[in-house]
Amino acid sequence: MASIILTQDLRAKKKDSTYPVIFRVSSKQQNRVIATGIKLLVSEWCKETLQFLPGFCTNIPIFPG
């Protein structure tokens, strides 16, 4: 069974001190990382709930539906 986790990649710090938000997909002992295009400061991400903190979602790109 596959598992998908939305997390902040703390291994890839950007010049503006933000870190990318990624999907970690694991299946059959293989791991993949899928970029979301979202970058947040560490203070804008809650590690316990794996969610954006309220009021910090201003730099998330809007994708046309």
DRENLUMTOR-275558 format. One record per residue (C-alpha): residue number from 1; x, y, z. Coordinates in steps of 0.25 Angstrom, whole numbers, padded with zeros to 4 digits, m for minus. Layout:
<pts>
PT;NUM;X;Y;Z
...
</pts>
This chain:
<pts>
PT;1;0000;0000;0000
PT;2;0005;0014;m0004
PT;3;0006;0025;0006
PT;4;0006;0040;0003
PT;5;0011;0051;0013
PT;6;0011;0066;0011
PT;7;0023;0071;0017
PT;8;0034;0083;0017
PT;9;0047;0079;0011
PT;10;0057;0084;0021
PT;11;0069;0079;0013
PT;12;0067;0089;0002
PT;13;0068;0103;0008
PT;14;0066;0114;m0002
PT;15;0073;0128;m0003
PT;16;0061;0135;0004
PT;17;0061;0125;0016
PT;18;0049;0117;0011
PT;19;0048;0103;0009
PT;20;0039;0095;m0002
PT;21;0027;0088;0002
PT;22;0027;0074;m0004
PT;23;0019;0061;m0005
PT;24;0027;0049;0000
PT;25;0021;0036;m0007
PT;26;0025;0022;m0002
PT;27;0021;0009;m0008
PT;28;0028;m0005;m0008
PT;29;0041;0001;m0002
PT;30;0042;0012;m0012
PT;31;0042;0026;m0009
PT;32;0038;0038;m0018
PT;33;0038;0053;m0016
PT;34;0028;0062;m0023
PT;35;0030;0077;m0023
PT;36;0018;0085;m0020
PT;37;0024;0099;m0024
PT;38;0020;0104;m0011
PT;39;0032;0110;m0002
PT;40;0029;0114;0013
PT;41;0038;0119;0025
PT;42;0039;0109;0036
PT;43;0030;0117;0044
PT;44;0019;0116;0034
PT;45;0018;0101;0035
PT;46;0013;0092;0046
PT;47;0021;0079;0047
PT;48;0011;0073;0057
PT;49;m0001;0074;0048
PT;50;0006;0075;0034
PT;51;m0002;0087;0031
PT;52;0000;0102;0027
PT;53;m0001;0111;0039
PT;54;m0013;0121;0038
PT;55;m0010;0134;0031
PT;56;0003;0129;0024
PT;57;m0003;0124;0011
PT;58;m0001;0137;0004
PT;59;0010;0132;m0006
PT;60;0003;0120;m0011
PT;61;0001;0120;m0026
PT;62;m0013;0119;m0031
PT;63;m0015;0108;m0041
PT;64;m0027;0110;m0051
PT;65;m0038;0100;m0049
</pts>
